[in-house]
Amino acid sequence: MAVTSPTKIVVIGSGLMGSALARAFAVAGHEVAVWNRTPGKAKNVGGGTLAFENLIEAVSGRELVVVSLSNYAACSELFSSEGVSSALAGKTLVQLTSGSPADAREALTWATANGVDYLDAAILAYPSFVATDYATVFYAGSRSVFDRHLETLQAIAKNSVYVDEKIGSAATLDCAILGSYYGSSLALLHAAAMCKAEGLDPKTFFSHKNSFLGLISVTADAAQGMIDRNDFSGDQCSLNTHVAAIEHIVRLSRDASISARFPNELLDNYKRAISAGLGGQELPAVFRTLMQD
Ligand code: NAP
């Protein structure tokens, strides 16, 4: 259903994500301008969006500026072009480009100096998930700026989550979730490789994925409590015993002539905790050595 009071939005960047965001705002009934460095891509966004070749004209008269570029360096370069920062003054800029917390802090400094209201955001979705229940967007910055635009922003993700006033908090949470995602993905691909190399159909492993996901979930809950209490003692399974299990994974990988880089990296991290005297504690004790350089 179209919104009752459309917002004038410009989406800067018509890559895979920027195009999906622009179309989602337009489908929700907002007035959407699009701009892209390579103008042909902006024209192809479609969905009722209006393509501009001149960035200052695209920004002019818009209340909300949504940015989706490859990285923050591209944004800095663009915003330092002549006349752009004054065209953005008085508007709200929502940064949906992925970056680090330090990128977010630098962007806030620039925005504050140029009279721009700034929200730093992180989108947890593929472009095809935008505007569906599978999309989540995390926001950091001023709560009142977020509240003012929440209804409009829900066009791209109903699950629009305010994280914290600390401007780097959305990027921090994004890095935390993505780190877990990439790490777990590598683990399960290495698991499939072990199965294949040993002549076990990887489908057998994937069919038991809930055993693995259940263990991760239980470990996350246990780790949260232990980190909070700063107490990693327990009576379930010592780090010494876990390390023995990891050694079997390294051995299988070597014997089957597949890459042992991943289990070796695991072993290195867990053994480091044992060298620090934590061998008798539970698995989440590795957090202690991870907190050191
Ligand atoms: P993409 O398709 O490669 O698009 C990159 C965009 O950045 C293009 O519009 C490109 O313009 C523009 N760009 C790059 N350098 C520029 C510069 N120096 N000046 C001006 N414009 C520049 O990438 P994407 O997948 O849309 O990703 C965009 C952002 O969304 C990234 O930060 C990414 O991490 C984030 N993200 C993406 C996904 C995803 O699944 N795709 C998911 C979550 C977050 P040209 O067309 O002229 O090259």
Boltz pocket constraint, residues with backbone or C-beta under 6 A from the ligand:
constraints:
  - pocket:
      binder: B
      contacts: [[A, 13], [A, 14], [A, 15], [A, 16], [A, 17], [A, 18], [A, 36], [A, 37], [A, 38], [A, 41], [A, 68], [A, 69], [A, 70], [A, 71], [A, 73], [A, 74], [A, 75], [A, 77], [A, 78], [A, 96], [A, 97], [A, 98], [A, 99], [A, 123], [A, 124], [A, 125], [A, 126], [A, 127]]
      max_distance: 6.0
